[in-house]
Amino acid sequence: MNALIRRTVAGSCLALIALCAAAADKRPLEADDFDRLLSVDEPVCSRDGGWIAYTVETSDLDADERKTSIWMVNFAGTQDLRLTVTADSATNPKFSPDGRYVSFLSARGPDAKAQIYLLDLRGGEAQALTNVSGDIGGYDWSPDGSRLVISMSSGDPAADGGGSAAAHGAKIPKPIVIDRLHFKQDGTGYLTAANRAQLYLFDIAARKLEPLTTDAAVDETLPTWSPDGRTVAFFAAHDSDGDRWGTLHLYLIDARSGSAPRKLADFYAPNKTALLWTPDGTHLVFTSGIEARLNAYIQDRLSVVAASGGASKVLTERLDRALSSPAMAADGASVSAILEDDGIEIPVSVRLDTGSVERRVDAKLSATALCSGGGHVAAALSTDSTVPEIYSVEGAKLRKLTSHNDELVSRLALGSVEDISFASRDGSRVHGLMVKPANFRAGRTYPTVLWIHGGPNGQDSHGLAIDAYSPALERQSLAAQGYVVLGINYRGSSGRGEGFANTIGADWGNKEVADLLAGVDYAVREGIADPHRLGIGGWSYGGILTDYTIASDRRFKAAISGAGSGNQLSMYGSDEYILQYNAEMGPPWRTLDRWMRVSYPFLHADRIKTPTLFLGGDKDFNVPIGGGEQMYAALRTLGVPAQLVVYPGQFHTLRRPSYIKDCEQRYVAWFGRYLAPAAP
């Protein structure tokens, strides 16, 4: 063997040894990693583009709470600074117009209300700017930095106690008086007059707060200063309009106490509100939704209206995709935003004159938020092998600025993620994702779990987003146990256009189930899924679809229904979706047959033979725990193995770290009991 060949073979062997050693150092994702991973989000760019403030959420295991701190990274990526500690959560960061300060919301001390704090970036501790008794929902700096405009409600009177003194000095909560149609909201509770927000002006130097608006019957949100500092734009919802018709109003008001607001536009409420001024102050750009009948199917669009008045127009009417997180370019000619499209969420640029959309990055990733400043754009985003970090968006390229999770993720043996496509029962083309275990070997079949995303709006997408609504980590967690995991973007999902999403309107549990079962058939047909070891599960609408599917098909050996329901008729008036129900389904006394049809998992529970684990929070107003309790009671009555787990004090998504870990461990144990995956 000559010297060149010997060197080549030796080099190849060394490279192979190094690769094997690196692979051996990696380990599967485990339940404790849900505490270790940090959720990076909410980027806010300074006006000059020099810095990005952002939030980092982590688990405080001693307090058993999720807490958020604020960090700041420069656009060069050379300095990444922590601005607040996690002892008290801090959210909603904003730079002062001159860039010298960062403000944020924080509730410091037991039972304290969130106040606006100010941190001097030249040094020193953060100081409380406000001392209010109400609930601050949002705020904005005036262009000259002298004032804030604040959206604030008076607060929930039931939480303040009052009334006669009870035993041991405890206060009896006041009765909750309700006078509106949409009367409950997950995470907020019952909606009363005390929940309606009004606008206030806050003079920073004088520490003086005064009302800007005075209509207590209107909920006023997202106040935004005009570039010249003379006017504030805001959204307003009258109970009768918002609750019955799903509409919002855009108002302008002079930035002085005693001014009268003037209406600028009416539109259907979007799922994710946003409001921007053009730099010259002549126009406003805002997100707008679709009619109330289709409110549940996200298709947020960008609209524009002249500040001087006139009809608003939908800027992206021809796009047929949802947009979110808009941020104005410095020249005012375009808006950066996040486009939701067929398994991805990517940064795009939208021209304000033509509405044309240019993809900034063409890659398989999931962006959750973005900002712009000084000609720069930054985004929080993730890929199939990385969790969210802050990136600079530079032309068609991305440059990574933060590395909070790199060390942990580099040690994880994550499953591979593949796009799949197949025909549903009626020939409709359906797309999705398949996650294979890290040690997957072709030619053998695997126990397979169909893990269903919630919504139905939203989608299973590329990226390891770790927010409360993302099923990406669950898919990887199950793949780490040796399962192949399917994420199917059934009809009703977003990312494929309005027609694809709206086709399930008032017909729940039909086309979605056909699409989900077609995905399982595809995996079996490809010789990947073991047809005798199939599991199914999901949270929210994923739990609801689990109930629908196991009532339609008995092939699944185990099921998990998190925050689900099978008796949709019983949800009317019990959850927060009264607008959707009245507009899409019609009231039960008018459309009883329709309501009975979509309640078939409970009314025909005797079709179900699948052992099922039901879970949920006892304070959930999104899909109340009663939905899971009813299905659990039905299966136990029928003698089908079932278990019910109720998490005290939790809303629709679990927030307590110990409960999150408990839930993940129960997922693994339940599927392990009935599917018995092969050892990795």
LOZASE-514489 format. One line per field, with one value per residue (C-alpha): residue in three letters; residue number from 1; x, y, z. Coordinates in steps of 0.001 Angstrom, whole numbers. Last residue first. Layout:
gumar = (ala  ...)
tivex = (NUM  ...)
xx = (X  ...)
yy = (Y  ...)
zz = (Z  ...)
// end
This chain:
gumar = (pro  ala  ala  pro  ala  leu  tyr  arg  gly  phe  trp  ala  val  tyr  arg  gln  glu  cys  asp  lys  ile  tyr  ser  pro  arg  arg  leu  thr  his  phe  gln  gly  pro  tyr  val  val  leu  gln  ala  pro  val  gly  leu  thr  arg  leu  ala  ala  tyr  met  gln  glu  gly  gly  gly  ile  pro  val  asn  phe  asp  lys  asp  gly  gly  leu  phe  leu  thr  pro  thr  lys  ile  arg  asp  ala  his  leu  phe  pro  tyr  ser  val  arg  met  trp  arg  asp  leu  thr  arg  trp  pro  pro  gly  met  glu  ala  asn  tyr  gln  leu  ile  tyr  glu  asp  ser  gly  tyr  met  ser  leu  gln  asn  gly  ser  gly  ala  gly  ser  ile  ala  ala  lys  phe  arg  arg  asp  ser  ala  ile  thr  tyr  asp  thr  leu  ile  gly  gly  tyr  ser  trp  gly  gly  ile  gly  leu  arg  his  pro  asp  ala  ile  gly  glu  arg  val  ala  tyr  asp  val  gly  ala  leu  leu  asp  ala  val  glu  lys  asn  gly  trp  asp  ala  gly  ile  thr  asn  ala  phe  gly  glu  gly  arg  gly  ser  ser  gly  arg  tyr  asn  ile  gly  leu  val  val  tyr  gly  gln  ala  ala  leu  ser  gln  arg  glu  leu  ala  pro  ser  tyr  ala  asp  ile  ala  leu  gly  his  ser  asp  gln  gly  asn  pro  gly  gly  his  ile  trp  leu  val  thr  pro  tyr  thr  arg  gly  ala  arg  phe  asn  ala  pro  lys  val  met  leu  gly  his  val  arg  ser  gly  asp  arg  ser  ala  phe  ser  ile  asp  glu  val  ser  gly  leu  ala  leu  arg  ser  val  leu  glu  asp  asn  his  ser  thr  leu  lys  arg  leu  lys  ala  gly  glu  val  ser  tyr  ile  glu  pro  val  thr  ser  asp  thr  ser  leu  ala  ala  ala  val  his  gly  gly  gly  ser  cys  leu  ala  thr  ala  ser  leu  lys  ala  asp  val  arg  arg  glu  val  ser  gly  thr  asp  leu  arg  val  ser  val  pro  ile  glu  ile  gly  asp  asp  glu  leu  ile  ala  ser  val  ser  ala  gly  asp  ala  ala  met  ala  pro  ser  ser  leu  ala  arg  asp  leu  arg  glu  thr  leu  val  lys  ser  ala  gly  gly  ser  ala  ala  val  val  ser  leu  arg  asp  gln  ile  tyr  ala  asn  leu  arg  ala  glu  ile  gly  ser  thr  phe  val  leu  his  thr  gly  asp  pro  thr  trp  leu  leu  ala  thr  lys  asn  pro  ala  tyr  phe  asp  ala  leu  lys  arg  pro  ala  ser  gly  ser  arg  ala  asp  ile  leu  tyr  leu  his  leu  thr  gly  trp  arg  asp  gly  asp  ser  asp  his  ala  ala  phe  phe  ala  val  thr  arg  gly  asp  pro  ser  trp  thr  pro  leu  thr  glu  asp  val  ala  ala  asp  thr  thr  leu  pro  glu  leu  lys  arg  ala  ala  ile  asp  phe  leu  tyr  leu  gln  ala  arg  asn  ala  ala  thr  leu  tyr  gly  thr  gly  asp  gln  lys  phe  his  leu  arg  asp  ile  val  ile  pro  lys  pro  ile  lys  ala  gly  his  ala  ala  ala  ser  gly  gly  gly  asp  ala  ala  pro  asp  gly  ser  ser  met  ser  ile  val  leu  arg  ser  gly  asp  pro  ser  trp  asp  tyr  gly  gly  ile  asp  gly  ser  val  asn  thr  leu  ala  gln  ala  glu  gly  gly  arg  leu  asp  leu  leu  tyr  ile  gln  ala  lys  ala  asp  pro  gly  arg  ala  ser  leu  phe  ser  val  tyr  arg  gly  asp  pro  ser  phe  lys  pro  asn  thr  ala  ser  asp  ala  thr  val  thr  leu  arg  leu  asp  gln  thr  gly  ala  phe  asn  val  met  trp  ile  ser  thr  lys  arg  glu  asp  ala  asp  leu  asp  ser  thr  glu  val  thr  tyr  ala  ile  trp  gly  gly  asp  arg  ser  cys  val  pro  glu  asp  val  ser  leu  leu  arg  asp  phe  asp  asp  ala  glu  leu  pro  arg  lys  asp  ala  ala  ala  ala  cys  leu  ala  ile  leu  ala  leu  cys  ser  gly  ala  val  thr  arg  arg  ile  leu  ala  asn  met)
tivex = (680  679  678  677  676  675  674  673  672  671  670  669  668  667  666  665  664  663  662  661  660  659  658  657  656  655  654  653  652  651  650  649  648  647  646  645  644  643  642  641  640  639  638  637  636  635  634  633  632  631  630  629  628  627  626  625  624  623  622  621  620  619  618  617  616  615  614  613  612  611  610  609  608  607  606  605  604  603  602  601  600  599  598  597  596  595  594  593  592  591  590  589  588  587  586  585  584  583  582  581  580  579  578  577  576  575  574  573  572  571  570  569  568  567  566  565  564  563  562  561  560  559  558  557  556  555  554  553  552  551  550  549  548  547  546  545  544  543  542  541  540  539  538  537  536  535  534  533  532  531  530  529  528  527  526  525  524  523  522  521  520  519  518  517  516  515  514  513  512  511  510  509  508  507  506  505  504  503  502  501  500  499  498  497  496  495  494  493  492  491  490  489  488  487  486  485  484  483  482  481  480  479  478  477  476  475  474  473  472  471  470  469  468  467  466  465  464  463  462  461  460  459  458  457  456  455  454  453  452  451  450  449  448  447  446  445  444  443  442  441  440  439  438  437  436  435  434  433  432  431  430  429  428  427  426  425  424  423  422  421  420  419  418  417  416  415  414  413  412  411  410  409  408  407  406  405  404  403  402  401  400  399  398  397  396  395  394  393  392  391  390  389  388  387  386  385  384  383  382  381  380  379  378  377  376  375  374  373  372  371  370  369  368  367  366  365  364  363  362  361  360  359  358  357  356  355  354  353  352  351  350  349  348  347  346  345  344  343  342  341  340  339  338  337  336  335  334  333  332  331  330  329  328  327  326  325  324  323  322  321  320  319  318  317  316  315  314  313  312  311  310  309  308  307  306  305  304  303  302  301  300  299  298  297  296  295  294  293  292  291  290  289  288  287  286  285  284  283  282  281  280  279  278  277  276  275  274  273  272  271  270  269  268  267  266  265  264  263  262  261  260  259  258  257  256  255  254  253  252  251  250  249  248  247  246  245  244  243  242  241  240  239  238  237  236  235  234  233  232  231  230  229  228  227  226  225  224  223  222  221  220  219  218  217  216  215  214  213  212  211  210  209  208  207  206  205  204  203  202  201  200  199  198  197  196  195  194  193  192  191  190  189  188  187  186  185  184  183  182  181  180  179  178  177  176  175  174  173  172  171  170  169  168  167  166  165  164  163  162  161  160  159  158  157  156  155  154  153  152  151  150  149  148  147  146  145  144  143  142  141  140  139  138  137  136  135  134  133  132  131  130  129  128  127  126  125  124  123  122  121  120  119  118  117  116  115  114  113  112  111  110  109  108  107  106  105  104  103  102  101  100  99  98  97  96  95  94  93  92  91  90  89  88  87  86  85  84  83  82  81  80  79  78  77  76  75  74  73  72  71  70  69  68  67  66  65  64  63  62  61  60  59  58  57  56  55  54  53  52  51  50  49  48  47  46  45  44  43  42  41  40  39  38  37  36  35  34  33  32  31  30  29  28  27  26  25  24  23  22  21  20  19  18  17  16  15  14  13  12  11  10  9  8  7  6  5  4  3  2  1)
xx = (-33609  -35663  -38717  -41847  -44394  -47576  -50008  -48001  -45371  -48049  -49319  -45871  -44482  -47478  -47524  -43887  -44655  -47567  -45525  -42780  -45279  -46915  -43591  -42827  -46132  -47377  -49767  -51797  -55555  -55448  -53865  -54826  -54994  -53917  -56596  -55568  -58296  -57595  -59291  -59514  -62833  -65480  -68367  -69023  -65307  -65404  -68374  -66993  -63686  -65483  -67515  -64486  -62499  -65091  -65670  -62029  -63049  -61696  -60703  -61958  -59351  -59233  -59207  -56375  -56525  -55803  -57602  -55737  -57506  -57621  -59170  -62501  -64709  -67940  -69903  -68987  -71687  -73163  -69746  -67658  -70709  -70953  -70479  -73687  -75703  -74747  -75783  -79103  -79746  -79413  -81920  -82091  -78361  -77393  -75762  -72670  -70392  -71700  -73273  -70512  -67655  -68880  -69615  -66075  -64948  -66101  -69165  -71766  -71903  -69379  -72137  -73165  -69578  -69793  -66432  -64040  -60306  -57788  -55372  -56774  -54185  -54935  -53724  -54129  -55445  -57167  -60664  -61653  -64408  -64854  -61065  -60837  -63354  -61887  -58374  -59737  -60854  -57451  -55716  -58273  -56772  -53884  -52949  -53013  -52935  -51184  -50597  -48916  -50601  -50259  -46478  -45642  -42720  -43637  -44683  -48265  -48335  -47113  -49619  -52508  -51644  -51760  -55058  -56436  -55560  -57074  -60338  -60512  -60044  -62703  -65324  -64725  -66054  -68557  -69627  -66647  -64372  -63663  -62464  -58818  -58210  -60209  -58329  -54875  -52510  -50649  -53541  -55052  -58767  -58017  -55423  -51835  -50623  -47831  -46793  -44409  -42251  -41735  -38507  -38778  -36773  -39407  -41970  -39954  -39301  -43025  -43785  -41114  -42766  -46307  -46205  -48935  -47027  -43950  -41021  -40525  -38473  -38823  -40515  -44254  -47336  -50043  -52163  -55909  -57714  -56390  -54397  -51779  -52281  -49722  -50257  -47984  -46215  -44720  -42008  -41652  -38350  -36664  -35004  -33312  -34173  -31563  -32521  -36191  -38231  -40393  -42877  -44354  -47538  -49299  -52775  -53920  -57680  -58652  -61870  -60271  -57137  -54219  -50641  -47738  -44867  -42114  -39352  -37998  -35050  -35152  -32991  -29953  -29410  -25977  -25797  -29241  -27886  -24847  -26706  -29655  -28850  -26847  -27771  -26977  -27266  -26945  -29649  -29393  -31685  -31019  -29728  -32182  -30359  -31167  -32443  -32759  -35558  -34765  -32443  -32604  -35873  -35294  -35982  -36771  -36802  -36339  -34207  -34466  -31997  -32531  -32201  -34833  -36938  -38663  -39596  -41671  -42319  -40195  -40377  -37882  -37546  -35837  -36498  -35523  -36654  -39680  -40994  -44688  -46372  -48959  -48453  -47691  -47029  -44570  -44547  -41249  -41106  -39752  -40666  -43174  -43016  -45219  -47321  -47014  -47315  -45643  -43921  -43715  -41479  -43330  -42452  -41962  -41795  -38086  -37229  -39159  -42244  -42621  -45469  -45671  -48177  -49256  -51708  -51804  -54153  -51800  -54244  -55826  -52461  -53003  -56614  -58011  -59255  -61825  -61255  -59696  -56774  -54750  -54961  -55802  -53833  -54695  -52432  -54116  -54813  -56095  -56536  -59546  -61586  -63096  -64725  -68327  -67036  -65814  -62110  -59299  -57347  -53767  -52882  -51024  -51629  -51047  -49829  -47497  -44341  -42778  -45832  -47751  -48176  -50896  -50846  -53506  -53076  -56309  -57668  -60899  -63129  -62894  -64136  -61960  -61009  -63259  -62633  -61672  -62635  -59901  -60300  -56733  -54219  -52740  -55331  -57333  -57444  -59638  -59583  -62668  -62957  -65572  -66407  -70132  -71785  -69101  -67064  -69944  -72117  -69154  -67702  -64147  -61557  -58166  -55752  -54078  -52557  -51976  -49644  -46331  -45114  -44498  -48029  -48136  -49594  -52243  -52754  -56074  -59360  -62288  -65419  -68235  -66105  -65824  -63346  -60287  -56988  -57074  -54276  -51161  -48384  -44838  -43816  -40815  -42486  -45877  -48289  -51267  -54098  -56215  -59096  -59256  -62385  -61744  -63523  -66724  -66813  -65165  -64968  -61501  -58358  -56226  -58965  -61654  -65220  -68212  -68513  -72191  -71849  -73504  -71662  -71643  -69130  -70163  -67546  -64926  -65243  -62278  -60310  -59997  -59837  -63443  -64987  -65097  -68055  -67637  -64302  -61906  -59705  -59862  -63593  -63023  -60980  -58807  -59402  -58244  -55163  -53895  -50997  -49662  -46218  -44698  -41458  -39579  -39868  -41551  -44057  -43368  -46038  -48001  -49859  -52245  -51671  -54016  -55204  -53872  -51178  -47717  -45852  -42219  -40684  -36890  -34475  -31140  -28070  -26012  -25661  -28589  -30945  -33752  -37339  -40137  -43825  -45912  -47503  -49718  -48255  -49698  -46295  -43520  -42516  -44948  -42941  -43566  -40648  -38757  -35298  -33411  -30774  -32046  -33197  -36743  -36881  -36466  -39338  -39560  -42947  -42018  -40201  -40612  -39468  -36690  -35607  -32983  -33161  -30851  -28812  -26335  -25314  -22424  -20609  -23667  -23028  -26685  -26207  -27906  -30183  -31787  -35032  -36109  -39147  -40269  -42020  -42908  -42107  -40577  -37486  -37661  -37608  -38173  -37026  -38325  -35907  -37191  -35718  -34037  -32278  -29540  -27908  -30845  -31149  -34743  -33878  -35267  -37682  -37450  -40288  -38836  -36268  -37745  -34962  -34558  -33591  -37080  -38364  -35040  -36136  -38652  -35960  -34524  -32289  -28521  -25529  -21980  -22056  -22823  -19716  -17618  -18986  -18155  -14648  -14043  -15279  -13012  -10056  -10798  -11048  -7760  -6033  -7396  -6222  -2809  -2271  -3402  -960  1898  1605  0)
yy = (1546  -1188  -2186  -280  -1857  -435  -765  -29  2032  4302  5042  5305  7695  10014  9810  10911  13912  14907  14597  16756  19458  19139  19615  22621  24407  26039  23515  24756  25264  26669  24987  25468  21744  19300  16640  13157  10749  7092  4679  961  317  -1146  714  2777  3539  4676  6986  8460  9247  10859  13039  13968  14929  17454  18561  19649  22771  23274  26944  27782  25519  26045  22310  21618  18615  14926  11849  8553  6147  2374  1952  93  2984  2293  2372  6064  6771  9892  10825  10446  11460  15061  16554  14883  15935  19562  19415  17762  20457  23320  25936  25096  24335  27884  28085  26065  28729  32063  30962  28459  30744  33653  31357  29979  30564  27292  26169  28170  25548  22895  20404  20199  19292  16001  14436  16825  17348  18975  16070  12908  10126  6893  3300  192  2065  -89  615  3345  5980  6531  6330  9092  11513  11285  11811  14703  16393  15772  17322  20121  20730  18270  15192  11427  8248  4891  2077  -1227  -3887  -1958  -1635  1638  1790  -610  2234  972  1225  4842  5700  4037  6133  9294  8203  7772  11381  12683  10783  12011  15626  15229  14178  15165  18689  19627  23176  24491  21619  23110  26364  25407  24023  26839  29537  28413  25533  26864  26577  23317  22669  19783  17603  18705  15329  14924  11273  9785  6674  5354  4254  6172  9105  9341  9996  12915  14208  14331  15850  18484  19523  19686  23507  25292  25917  27312  24999  25627  22767  23601  22213  22600  20845  23383  26131  26401  23258  24376  21559  19323  15559  12924  9706  7272  4390  1140  464  -1734  -2955  -2493  830  1255  4139  4854  8529  7548  8702  11823  11913  15258  16194  16857  15967  15799  15391  12135  11526  9077  11166  11131  11245  13573  13213  15618  14072  14794  12815  11993  13875  12413  15196  16389  19326  20421  20974  23027  25044  26105  29721  30381  33853  35841  33323  34796  33956  34372  35487  39154  39334  38109  38339  35396  35011  31452  28910  25184  23469  20160  20516  24255  27196  30894  34172  36906  39963  42521  45373  48668  50733  48665  45591  42939  39278  36599  32832  31685  27981  26477  24489  27052  29801  32987  36519  35394  38330  39248  41724  43970  46551  49839  48481  45830  42763  41208  37631  35749  32037  29796  26271  23214  24388  28169  30513  33806  35885  39619  42406  45477  47522  51020  52790  53526  52082  48876  48339  45123  42621  39730  37577  36587  33878  32583  33184  35832  37586  39732  40764  44530  44294  47765  50433  52948  56631  58614  60989  58215  56316  52631  49398  45739  42733  39339  36820  33519  31441  29113  29596  32880  31249  32149  35365  36654  36858  38551  41798  42666  46344  48918  52613  55402  59006  59123  59456  56405  54232  53514  49938  47837  44104  41689  37921  35998  38836  40702  41418  45034  48549  51573  55127  55925  59196  59408  62504  64349  65159  64294  64873  62595  63279  60131  57721  54632  51208  49101  45353  42878  39302  39728  38801  39208  41883  44093  43831  44083  47126  46391  49107  49051  51937  54845  57651  61121  64084  62260  63057  59371  58425  56614  53104  51874  48085  47813  49514  47483  49629  50040  52172  54967  57400  57652  59453  59046  60615  59169  61377  60235  63887  62987  59969  61542  58633  58846  56373  54191  52010  48240  46213  43454  45259  45353  41585  38644  35449  33946  35475  32445  30973  33521  33795  36040  36403  37354  40268  41255  39306  40036  38021  37943  39428  37180  36600  37953  35870  37207  33830  33083  35362  39142  40502  41801  42316  40036  41565  38610  39015  42638  41569  44476  48133  47552  49167  50159  52562  55495  56462  59902  61881  59648  62073  59439  58520  55081  52357  50285  47003  45058  46761  45394  48039  49074  51331  52251  53115  53807  51109  51340  48828  48726  50625  50899  52709  50661  52516  50075  51300  49249  49209  47585  44150  43958  42456  39376  38650  40974  42185  42000  42905  44715  46098  49258  49376  52655  54604  53759  57327  56136  54066  50384  48000  44733  43008  40601  40365  37500  38054  35878  35308  38046  40995  42526  39541  40595  39059  40915  39867  39043  42013  42913  43426  41107  42020  39769  39891  37251  34969  32515  29149  28051  25228  27752  25583  24275  27729  26621  28926  31691  33937  37239  39557  42941  43479  46049  48375  48806  52543  52208  49310  45969  43899  40090  38271  34732  32362  29407  27756  23981  22521  22031  20151  18332  16580  14541  12984  13549  10644  10752  11915  11047  7852  9883  12020  8900  7334  10469  10639  6977  7526  10549  8571  5693  8032  9679  6320  5161  8354  8303  4662  5325  8227  6238  3277  0)
zz = (21233  22933  20890  21709  24066  22510  25417  28546  26741  25307  28794  30388  27775  27907  31699  31841  29654  31900  35090  33590  32644  36069  37873  35659  36449  33263  31730  28800  28959  32491  35490  39141  39857  37111  36549  35364  34210  33428  31063  30359  28558  30883  29254  32369  32548  28923  29488  32708  30971  28050  30397  32492  29406  28279  31875  31965  30077  26548  26497  30004  31667  35437  36333  33924  31618  31025  29639  29107  26782  26324  22838  22572  21477  19580  22848  23058  20500  22108  23473  20315  18212  19389  15901  14704  17734  17165  13520  14386  17008  14530  15710  19414  19325  18304  14853  13965  12495  13786  17071  17840  16852  18968  21940  21918  25520  27085  29026  27100  24348  25438  26313  22657  21790  23659  22804  24511  24741  27071  26494  24925  24942  23065  23097  20898  17874  15213  16506  14058  14208  17960  18297  15684  17167  20670  19288  17238  20470  22036  19008  19199  22653  23144  21130  20959  18896  19183  16719  17486  15310  12053  12640  10890  8441  5622  3313  3375  7157  7084  4329  6159  9237  7149  5590  9106  9912  6671  7167  10753  9634  6923  9487  13104  12758  10073  10979  8936  7868  4428  5953  6295  2801  1231  3134  2126  2801  5852  8281  9436  8926  6594  8293  8695  9949  12488  12576  15121  14659  18139  19828  23093  21694  18936  21680  23043  19520  18728  22124  21487  18212  19627  19822  21759  25003  23271  22580  18863  17469  13799  10733  11007  12321  11654  13105  13050  14237  16695  18169  16580  16438  17472  15469  17278  15553  16802  14265  11200  9841  6458  7139  10490  12807  15497  15876  15977  12975  12841  9967  8953  7149  3885  2600  -1025  -1345  -3102  -1174  1272  1722  -702  555  1298  3768  4784  6860  10340  11741  15424  17868  19607  22118  23233  20797  22038  25555  24536  21919  24066  24929  21762  20537  17368  14526  11043  8524  4767  1944  2575  6122  8735  12074  14292  17864  19172  19040  19362  16905  14999  13110  12810  15116  14939  16852  14266  13581  10782  10268  8424  11598  13338  12612  14689  14403  16099  15994  13054  12159  9757  6560  4355  1804  3616  2776  793  -1214  -1080  -3402  -1748  -4483  -2719  764  -420  1845  2999  4231  7258  7373  9105  7599  7229  4299  4525  7484  6526  9191  8577  7258  6027  2987  1605  4959  4546  7969  7317  9467  11469  11030  13537  11632  8134  7072  3513  596  -897  -3213  -487  930  1266  2356  1868  4247  3072  3693  6495  7027  8649  5375  5747  5259  5748  6361  6508  9266  7885  11017  10927  14099  12899  9888  10690  12266  8903  8196  10067  9923  10823  10762  8702  9358  6869  6615  9624  7521  9189  8378  11546  12785  14465  15237  16494  16281  15636  13547  14327  11376  10251  10954  10152  11162  14101  15862  19539  21553  23421  27115  28046  25302  22645  19940  19279  16364  16240  14574  15225  15778  14590  15581  14940  18226  20881  19119  18053  21190  23534  21777  20748  20287  18597  18979  17214  19285  17891  18359  18786  15255  14448  15585  18903  19195  21663  21413  23257  24082  25457  25293  27823  30174  27596  29184  26954  27666  31438  33499  35130  36531  37303  36691  34518  32891  32107  31728  29395  29919  27630  28764  29166  29789  32332  35183  33138  33460  31750  33785  33928  32451  31625  29447  28637  29888  29244  25497  25561  27990  31262  33957  37700  39703  43337  45681  47200  50962  52865  55335  58884  60611  59652  57098  57031  55138  51587  49887  48074  45410  43048  42515  41536  38497  37406  36508  32946  31413  27962  28511  26502  27694  27865  27552  25122  22187  19978  22715  24170  23941  26433  26829  29040  32364  35037  37480  40888  39495  40753  37577  36728  38889  38827  37306  39080  37975  34806  31465  30133  32490  33302  33576  35082  34111  36817  37154  40222  43376  45081  46648  45470  42047  39137  36022  32745  30761  29864  28336  28484  26573  23075  22351  21567  24776  24039  24778  26728  27129  29927  33257  35707  39264  40698  37078  36962  34587  31946  30744  28099  24780  23163  19975  17865  15573  15920  19655  22131  25038  27637  29578  32066  32163  34795  34645  38154  40567  43022  43505  39929  38327  34756  31979  29734  27861  26501  23882  23476  20169  19759  17233  14877  15466  16741  19040  17949  20036  19953  21777  22009  23502  25422  27403  27469  30833  32221  29166  29257  32457  30445  28255  24767  23771  24280  22232  23218  21145  18017  18611  19145  15961  13980  15492  14667  11105  10682  12048  9684  6713  7612  7974  4620  2900  4603  3663  79  -246  1315  -1039  0)
// end
